[in-house]
Every structure is written in C-alpha cells, then in structure tokens.
Amino acid sequence: MTRSALFTVMALAAAYFLLPVWWLVVTATKRNGYLFNTNNLWFSHFDLLGNIRAVFSQDDGIYGRWLLNSLIYAVGGAAAATALAAMAGYALSKYQFRGREAIFNSILGAVLIPAPLFALPLYLMFSKVGLVDTYWAVLIPSTVSPFGVYLARIYSTAAIPDELIDAARIDGAHDVRIFRTIAMPIMTPALVTVFLFQFVTIWSNYLLPSLMLANANLQPVTEGLVNWQAIRGAAILPYNVVITGALISVVPIVAMFLCLQRFWRTGLTTGSVK
C-alpha cells in the first residue's frame, strides 16, 4: 500500500471516529429549537453556557449528583481494581507456587467472558445480602479487573528483572518493601493503563447500575441520561438538556486521560542490572 493510500485510509478512519464527537460538540452549543433546522455539523445560535445552566438546574440540580456518583464509582472502583491487579499480577509473575498457571488460566478465561453476563447473577447475590440500591452494589463489582491482572502479570514479567529483586533481598528488603518501592514504580505505565481502562469501563457502564439502583440519588450519569432521554421522548424535557449533559459526561474521561498520560514512560530499569 502506497503512502498516499495509507494516509487516505487513516484519514477516513479518523473521520469515522471523530465525526460523532464533533456532532455532539456542535449540537450542545446550539440554543434549543435550532438543533435540527440548522447545519448539524457547524455552529449557529451559540448558547453553550445557557445549555450548561439548564443541565445543572434541571430536576433541582440532580445532574451534579449523578456526576459525583459516577466519580465515586469510577475513581474508587478503578483505584481498588488497579491495586488488586498490581498485587495479583506481581505475585503471579514473581512467585512460584502450586496452581499458579491454573489461576492465571482462569483469569484469562474471565477476560473472555462478556461483563454483561455477570450482571444478573450479581443482582441475585446482592439482593440476598441486602446490598441492592446502595453504593456498594456498583463499587464491589468494579474492583475486579481480570484484564488488569493479566496486563500486570505480563508487564511485571517483562519489565522487572529477577536479579533486581534478588539484589534487594540481599540488601535486607522484605517482600512488601520490594513491591512498594521497586515493583510499583516500574509497573506504573501498566497500572495507569489498567486504571484508565477500568475508569472508562465503570464510567460508561449502564447495565449494572440500571439493575442495582432504583434511587435516583445513587444513579451514575449514564443511567440518568438514559432516563432523561426517555422523558424527552414524551416531549417533557428539552432536547438540548440531554445533548449538553452527554457532552459534559465526556469531559471527565478526557481530563483523566490528559492528567495520566505523563505516567506512560519506559526505561525505568535501564542500567539497574549489570
């Protein structure tokens, strides 16, 4: 394939993925009543601030509560999942024990199972213990990331030399200190990736919260926007409120990526082993 043909294919792929985002940005800036009778791909009748005010004033400002709930679920769940993935991946990589490969193969199998299949069993389990319609009903399942364990194990195997760990043990460092001061910093690029993947997965999850949560004050922004869209279908809620709410819900994901991308670095163990 020539360079010009490759560039054309890449440009078409970029347009395919970016066009819906561009439409969302443009539409969210338009005053209600001008969303569909003007050019859908260009700005006109600009009123973004008015739309934002309408979003946060709708239903006594419940959208702000939804955003806070999403942050609690996504940040808390992603942080716990990343910590568990780091410990499990490191242990599966650097420790020899009976059943290690069987455990890792089970984790690989869990990666292949679609997450929605777990939603109904989780609901039945949590309903038995009285956790339905609580924060824990969404937070607890969010702390498990089979893909995170897999990535942490693969990365620690490739990036952390066994000789470096042996040298630390000779110097008197115990296993917890080795993991905290040596393994964790080296695994940072992988752990940031796990955190971002889990953050986006939790933030965009709709099925699990819709099953677990009936209280509107506990719902994340994804479920809230779907409920708003259903109301809008009954011509009660203005369309610009739903569109602008969808745009605002994307901002934390972009901000998280921009804040964490500086942690993707390599070469941390260069020169550590001779």
VOPAGU-2260 file (C-alpha; in pm, 1 decimal, decimal comma):
REM VOPAGU-2260
SITE   aa  ch    i         X         Y         Z
SITE  MET   A    0       0,0       0,0       0,0
SITE  THR   A    1     139,5     338,1    -100,1
SITE  ARG   A    2     185,3     620,6     147,0
SITE  SER   A    3     -99,1     827,6      -2,0
SITE  ALA   A    4    -339,4     532,1      11,0
SITE  LEU   A    5    -241,0     459,8     371,1
SITE  PHE   A    6    -293,2     825,0     462,7
SITE  THR   A    7    -637,4     819,1     297,9
SITE  VAL   A    8    -742,4     509,5     490,5
SITE  MET   A    9    -621,4     659,9     818,5
SITE  ALA   A   10    -796,7     989,4     745,6
SITE  LEU   A   11   -1124,1     809,2     672,6
SITE  ALA   A   12   -1090,6     605,1     991,7
SITE  ALA   A   13   -1021,9     919,6    1194,5
SITE  ALA   A   14   -1322,8    1093,8    1040,1
SITE  TYR   A   15   -1541,7     792,3    1115,9
SITE  PHE   A   16   -1450,0     801,0    1485,2
SITE  LEU   A   17   -1435,2    1178,2    1530,4
SITE  LEU   A   18   -1748,3    1279,4    1339,6
SITE  PRO   A   19   -1993,2    1175,3    1617,8
SITE  VAL   A   20   -1781,7    1363,2    1871,8
SITE  TRP   A   21   -1781,6    1672,5    1651,7
SITE  TRP   A   22   -2160,3    1646,5    1609,4
SITE  LEU   A   23   -2202,1    1622,2    1987,3
SITE  VAL   A   24   -1986,3    1930,5    2047,8
SITE  VAL   A   25   -2161,7    2137,5    1781,0
SITE  THR   A   26   -2512,8    2032,9    1882,0
SITE  ALA   A   27   -2450,8    2101,4    2251,3
SITE  THR   A   28   -2366,9    2464,9    2172,5
SITE  LYS   A   29   -2696,3    2542,8    1995,5
SITE  ARG   A   30   -2997,2    2706,1    2154,4
SITE  ASN   A   31   -3296,6    2478,1    2195,0
SITE  GLY   A   32   -3520,0    2495,9    1889,3
SITE  TYR   A   33   -3228,3    2524,6    1646,5
SITE  LEU   A   34   -3081,1    2176,8    1682,3
SITE  PHE   A   35   -3218,2    2020,3    1365,7
SITE  ASN   A   36   -3325,5    2309,2    1143,2
SITE  THR   A   37   -2966,2    2433,5    1104,0
SITE  ASN   A   38   -2642,1    2278,2     980,2
SITE  ASN   A   39   -2581,6    1983,7    1214,1
SITE  LEU   A   40   -2204,9    1998,5    1164,9
SITE  TRP   A   41   -2141,3    2367,0    1221,9
SITE  PHE   A   42   -2200,9    2624,9    1493,5
SITE  SER   A   43   -2500,9    2856,9    1494,4
SITE  HIS   A   44   -2723,0    3022,6    1757,3
SITE  PHE   A   45   -2447,8    2967,5    2013,0
SITE  ASP   A   46   -2574,3    2921,2    2369,8
SITE  LEU   A   47   -2344,2    2669,8    2538,1
SITE  LEU   A   48   -2345,9    2845,3    2875,6
SITE  GLY   A   49   -2723,9    2861,9    2874,2
SITE  ASN   A   50   -2742,8    2491,6    2794,8
SITE  ILE   A   51   -2499,9    2409,7    3077,0
SITE  ARG   A   52   -2707,4    2613,6    3321,1
SITE  ALA   A   53   -3019,0    2429,9    3204,5
SITE  VAL   A   54   -2849,9    2093,2    3262,3
SITE  PHE   A   55   -2744,4    2171,6    3619,1
SITE  SER   A   56   -3078,1    2332,9    3709,0
SITE  GLN   A   57   -3296,2    2053,9    3568,8
SITE  ASP   A   58   -3475,9    1847,3    3836,3
SITE  ASP   A   59   -3330,1    2052,9    4121,3
SITE  GLY   A   60   -2972,6    2002,3    4001,8
SITE  ILE   A   61   -2967,8    1624,2    4014,1
SITE  TYR   A   62   -2719,2    1610,4    3725,6
SITE  GLY   A   63   -2442,8    1728,1    3959,4
SITE  ARG   A   64   -2532,1    1443,3    4193,4
SITE  TRP   A   65   -2510,4    1197,4    3904,6
SITE  LEU   A   66   -2164,9    1326,1    3811,5
SITE  LEU   A   67   -2047,7    1290,9    4171,4
SITE  ASN   A   68   -2182,7     934,9    4187,0
SITE  SER   A   69   -2004,1     845,6    3863,4
SITE  LEU   A   70   -1678,9     984,8    4002,0
SITE  ILE   A   71   -1721,5     782,2    4322,7
SITE  TYR   A   72   -1789,2     462,3    4129,2
SITE  ALA   A   73   -1523,8     516,5    3861,7
SITE  VAL   A   74   -1237,9     654,9    4072,7
SITE  GLY   A   75   -1298,8     428,9    4371,4
SITE  GLY   A   76   -1355,1     117,3    4163,9
SITE  ALA   A   77   -1064,9     184,2    3928,1
SITE  ALA   A   78    -824,5     258,3    4213,9
SITE  ALA   A   79    -918,5     -61,0    4400,2
SITE  ALA   A   80    -908,5    -267,5    4080,4
SITE  THR   A   81    -565,2    -130,0    3992,8
SITE  ALA   A   82    -425,4    -205,7    4339,0
SITE  LEU   A   83    -560,6    -561,5    4334,4
SITE  ALA   A   84    -437,1    -613,9    3977,0
SITE  ALA   A   85     -89,0    -490,8    4071,1
SITE  MET   A   86     -60,6    -725,4    4368,1
SITE  ALA   A   87    -208,2   -1024,8    4187,6
SITE  GLY   A   88      -8,6    -968,4    3868,7
SITE  TYR   A   89     317,1    -925,4    4057,8
SITE  ALA   A   90     254,6   -1236,9    4267,8
SITE  LEU   A   91     168,7   -1446,7    3961,8
SITE  SER   A   92     480,4   -1320,1    3789,0
SITE  LYS   A   93     747,8   -1339,1    4058,1
SITE  TYR   A   94     641,2   -1612,7    4298,1
SITE  GLN   A   95     647,6   -1986,8    4235,1
SITE  PHE   A   96     360,3   -2176,4    4396,0
SITE  ARG   A   97     137,3   -2469,8    4318,1
SITE  GLY   A   98    -158,3   -2386,0    4095,3
SITE  ARG   A   99     -10,2   -2060,5    3965,8
SITE  GLU   A  100     -74,7   -2138,1    3599,2
SITE  ALA   A  101    -422,9   -2271,6    3673,8
SITE  ILE   A  102    -510,6   -1944,6    3846,1
SITE  PHE   A  103    -369,3   -1741,2    3558,6
SITE  ASN   A  104    -558,7   -1950,1    3302,2
SITE  SER   A  105    -878,5   -1893,4    3499,0
SITE  ILE   A  106    -813,8   -1520,9    3486,0
SITE  LEU   A  107    -761,7   -1543,2    3110,0
SITE  GLY   A  108   -1093,5   -1723,1    3084,7
SITE  ALA   A  109   -1262,7   -1446,2    3282,9
SITE  VAL   A  110   -1123,5   -1190,0    3037,3
SITE  LEU   A  111   -1305,7   -1368,9    2754,3
SITE  ILE   A  112   -1645,1   -1368,7    2929,3
SITE  PRO   A  113   -1857,2   -1060,8    2842,4
SITE  ALA   A  114   -1914,2    -846,3    3152,0
SITE  PRO   A  115   -2294,9    -816,4    3100,0
SITE  LEU   A  116   -2326,6   -1190,5    3170,3
SITE  PHE   A  117   -2229,6   -1122,2    3533,1
SITE  ALA   A  118   -2496,1    -854,5    3588,4
SITE  LEU   A  119   -2794,4   -1077,5    3670,2
SITE  PRO   A  120   -2600,7   -1320,7    3896,0
SITE  LEU   A  121   -2456,5   -1023,3    4083,0
SITE  TYR   A  122   -2802,7    -876,7    4129,3
SITE  LEU   A  123   -2933,2   -1204,4    4272,7
SITE  MET   A  124   -2633,3   -1232,9    4505,8
SITE  PHE   A  125   -2651,8    -874,0    4629,8
SITE  SER   A  126   -3028,7    -891,5    4677,8
SITE  LYS   A  127   -2973,2   -1182,9    4919,3
SITE  VAL   A  128   -2736,5    -978,2    5135,6
SITE  GLY   A  129   -2928,6    -650,6    5114,9
SITE  LEU   A  130   -2679,2    -453,0    4908,0
SITE  VAL   A  131   -2912,7    -368,5    4619,0
SITE  ASP   A  132   -2979,4       5,8    4583,9
SITE  THR   A  133   -2661,2     100,8    4768,9
SITE  TYR   A  134   -2324,8     238,1    4656,7
SITE  TRP   A  135   -2165,9     -99,4    4728,7
SITE  ALA   A  136   -2379,1    -270,7    4464,4
SITE  VAL   A  137   -2180,6     -88,2    4194,8
SITE  LEU   A  138   -1849,7     -38,0    4375,0
SITE  ILE   A  139   -1779,9    -400,2    4472,0
SITE  PRO   A  140   -1808,8    -547,7    4118,1
SITE  SER   A  141   -1599,5    -257,1    3987,0
SITE  THR   A  142   -1298,5    -359,2    4196,0
SITE  VAL   A  143   -1239,5    -673,4    3987,8
SITE  SER   A  144   -1047,6    -646,4    3660,0
SITE  PRO   A  145    -930,0    -975,8    3505,8
SITE  PHE   A  146    -772,6    -782,8    3219,5
SITE  GLY   A  147    -584,9    -570,2    3472,2
SITE  VAL   A  148    -440,0    -878,3    3641,5
SITE  TYR   A  149    -339,1   -1019,3    3303,8
SITE  LEU   A  150    -169,7    -696,0    3195,4
SITE  ALA   A  151       5,7    -651,6    3531,6
SITE  ARG   A  152     145,0   -1003,8    3518,6
SITE  ILE   A  153     269,4    -973,0    3160,3
SITE  TYR   A  154     425,2    -632,7    3224,3
SITE  SER   A  155     593,8    -725,3    3551,1
SITE  THR   A  156     738,9   -1038,3    3391,9
SITE  ALA   A  157     892,3    -835,4    3110,4
SITE  ALA   A  158     989,9    -517,0    3295,7
SITE  ILE   A  159    1107,6    -627,8    3642,2
SITE  PRO   A  160    1431,5    -828,8    3633,7
SITE  ASP   A  161    1453,0   -1112,6    3884,2
SITE  GLU   A  162    1809,8   -1006,8    3954,1
SITE  LEU   A  163    1685,3    -668,8    4076,1
SITE  ILE   A  164    1454,8    -836,7    4327,6
SITE  ASP   A  165    1731,0   -1072,0    4441,6
SITE  ALA   A  166    1965,0    -776,7    4493,0
SITE  ALA   A  167    1702,4    -600,8    4704,5
SITE  ARG   A  168    1657,7    -911,6    4917,3
SITE  ILE   A  169    2034,2    -938,1    4968,2
SITE  ASP   A  170    2026,7    -577,9    5090,6
SITE  GLY   A  171    1769,4    -678,9    5352,4
SITE  ALA   A  172    1446,6    -554,4    5193,2
SITE  HIS   A  173    1137,8    -763,5    5269,0
SITE  ASP   A  174     879,9    -856,2    5005,7
SITE  VAL   A  175     632,6    -580,8    5090,0
SITE  ARG   A  176     901,7    -315,1    5064,4
SITE  ILE   A  177    1030,5    -459,1    4736,8
SITE  PHE   A  178     681,6    -448,6    4591,2
SITE  ARG   A  179     610,9     -97,6    4717,1
SITE  THR   A  180     941,9      73,0    4637,4
SITE  ILE   A  181    1070,4    -122,2    4335,7
SITE  ALA   A  182     791,5    -309,1    4159,1
SITE  MET   A  183     519,1     -45,0    4180,1
SITE  PRO   A  184     723,3     239,4    4024,9
SITE  ILE   A  185     841,4      12,7    3743,3
SITE  MET   A  186     485,4    -108,0    3679,9
SITE  THR   A  187     345,7     247,2    3665,4
SITE  PRO   A  188     281,1     254,4    3286,8
SITE  ALA   A  189      86,4     -69,9    3304,7
SITE  LEU   A  190    -103,0      34,1    3617,2
SITE  VAL   A  191    -200,7     367,4    3460,6
SITE  THR   A  192    -334,6     172,8    3162,9
SITE  VAL   A  193    -531,8     -56,9    3393,1
SITE  PHE   A  194    -670,7     241,9    3582,7
SITE  LEU   A  195    -779,9     421,6    3265,7
SITE  PHE   A  196    -938,4     110,6    3115,3
SITE  GLN   A  197   -1127,0      39,4    3435,7
SITE  PHE   A  198   -1223,7     406,1    3481,8
SITE  VAL   A  199   -1373,4     425,1    3132,1
SITE  THR   A  200   -1545,3      87,7    3173,6
SITE  ILE   A  201   -1709,3     188,6    3501,9
SITE  TRP   A  202   -1794,1     540,3    3384,3
SITE  SER   A  203   -1969,3     416,5    3070,4
SITE  ASN   A  204   -2137,0     116,6    3237,1
SITE  TYR   A  205   -2514,9     128,2    3219,0
SITE  LEU   A  206   -2647,3    -225,8    3264,8
SITE  LEU   A  207   -2516,2    -292,1    3615,1
SITE  PRO   A  208   -2633,2      40,4    3770,0
SITE  SER   A  209   -2971,3       9,8    3596,8
SITE  LEU   A  210   -3022,2    -330,7    3762,0
SITE  MET   A  211   -2883,2    -241,4    4102,6
SITE  LEU   A  212   -3003,6     115,6    4160,8
SITE  ALA   A  213   -3358,9     244,5    4179,3
SITE  ASN   A  214   -3283,8     553,5    4386,2
SITE  ALA   A  215   -3216,5     847,5    4153,3
SITE  ASN   A  216   -2973,9     996,9    4406,8
SITE  LEU   A  217   -2747,3     691,0    4372,0
SITE  GLN   A  218   -2753,4     662,1    3994,3
SITE  PRO   A  219   -2449,3     745,3    3777,5
SITE  VAL   A  220   -2465,4     990,2    3491,8
SITE  THR   A  221   -2510,5     717,8    3228,4
SITE  GLU   A  222   -2833,5     590,5    3381,3
SITE  GLY   A  223   -2953,9     942,6    3449,8
SITE  LEU   A  224   -2906,2    1049,5    3087,8
SITE  VAL   A  225   -3096,5     744,7    2961,7
SITE  ASN   A  226   -3383,5     832,0    3196,2
SITE  TRP   A  227   -3375,1    1190,5    3073,0
SITE  GLN   A  228   -3384,4    1067,5    2714,1
SITE  ALA   A  229   -3694,0     861,1    2793,0
SITE  ILE   A  230   -3859,9    1168,8    2942,8
SITE  ARG   A  231   -3754,3    1375,7    2641,9
SITE  GLY   A  232   -3932,7    1120,9    2422,1
SITE  ALA   A  233   -4252,2    1226,5    2598,7
SITE  ALA   A  234   -4180,2    1590,5    2499,2
SITE  ILE   A  235   -4136,0    1698,9    2862,0
SITE  LEU   A  236   -3759,4    1760,1    2868,5
SITE  PRO   A  237   -3584,6    1988,1    2616,2
SITE  TYR   A  238   -3350,2    1807,1    2378,1
SITE  ASN   A  239   -3062,6    2047,8    2440,3
SITE  VAL   A  240   -3050,9    1941,1    2807,2
SITE  VAL   A  241   -2989,5    1577,0    2714,8
SITE  ILE   A  242   -2731,7    1658,8    2445,8
SITE  THR   A  243   -2537,0    1901,6    2664,8
SITE  GLY   A  244   -2548,7    1655,5    2954,9
SITE  ALA   A  245   -2396,3    1391,3    2728,7
SITE  LEU   A  246   -2116,0    1630,3    2629,9
SITE  ILE   A  247   -2038,5    1719,2    2991,6
SITE  SER   A  248   -2025,5    1349,7    3082,4
SITE  VAL   A  249   -1736,4    1300,6    2837,9
SITE  VAL   A  250   -1520,8    1573,9    2992,4
SITE  PRO   A  251   -1401,0    1373,3    3299,1
SITE  ILE   A  252   -1278,8    1090,8    3074,6
SITE  VAL   A  253   -1077,2    1331,0    2858,8
SITE  ALA   A  254    -943,4    1509,5    3166,5
SITE  MET   A  255    -838,6    1181,7    3328,0
SITE  PHE   A  256    -652,1    1076,7    3015,2
SITE  LEU   A  257    -470,9    1411,3    2986,4
SITE  CYS   A  258    -370,1    1403,4    3352,9
SITE  LEU   A  259    -237,1    1047,0    3348,7
SITE  GLN   A  260     -66,8    1026,6    3010,0
SITE  ARG   A  261     256,2    1169,9    3154,0
SITE  PHE   A  262     297,8     849,5    3357,3
SITE  TRP   A  263     343,4     642,1    3042,3
SITE  ARG   A  264     717,3     620,4    3043,0
SITE  THR   A  265     966,5     346,5    2975,2
SITE  GLY   A  266    1325,4     266,5    3053,9
SITE  LEU   A  267    1291,7     278,9    3432,6
SITE  THR   A  268    1513,3     -25,7    3480,0
SITE  THR   A  269    1780,4      71,3    3228,9
SITE  GLY   A  270    2120,3      14,2    3392,6
SITE  SER   A  271    1970,6    -146,5    3703,8
SITE  VAL   A  272    2124,0    -486,8    3625,9
SITE  LYS   A  273    2478,2    -545,7    3508,1
